[in-house]
Amino acid sequence: MLFFIDTANVEEIKEAQSLGILSGVTTNPSLVAKENVSFHDRLREITAIVSGSVSAEVISLKAEEMIDEGKELAEIAPNITVKVPMTPDGLKAVKALTDLGIKTNVTLIFNANQALLAARAGATYVSPFVGRLDDIGQNGMELISTISQMFDIHGIESQIIAASIRHPMHVTEAALHGAHIATIPFNVINQLCKHPLTDQGIEKFLADWNNRIQ
Ligand code: E4P
């Protein structure tokens, strides 16, 4: 499973990139709005830092407008993936953008049929939102597992991005349930690195080293 970061914040992206583990970035309108910057300028900055897929979401809801918006976004950099919401118009836009050779990420997926439809429309990535399902008492990881089995049975190549990740256990489980990618907020990436025994171990090793017989 690959790691994407789920943010539009450049400092967070640079820091995650410097760890050597980053394969891509996902943004959404809420994340970009927090940054208070021009969307296109921010995408230019991000695509200059990260060579992997950078998902940029359309705002329009009508297929024709999504397609125009998607084409504009895709012109910003070759590694832009156009993120489209899971609606009938979104599917039409995915088909049209795919036919133009533009990569797409179908977002806001909450059941397996939505993922199958997105894949059949040509989506490069499908993004089931595990955290938001857990929030309403449904099992987000079961959805990852179901989509993974379904895609395997039918030889579907669309990649599953486990999205709406809230904590480190989501990351472990996403990997075990067959997600190809997890898109993870910066605070959770930081949590992944940490274990109290690692910190205690470093402290003890350094104390022993400093007390060595010279
Ligand atoms: C995915 O691409 C979305 O940007 C994201 O994971 C949404 O997560 P949230 O439910 O924490 O807003």
Residues whose N, C-alpha, C, O or C-beta is under 5 A from the ligand:
A	BS01	E4P	D6 T26 T27 N28 S127 G131 R132 A163 S164 I165 T183
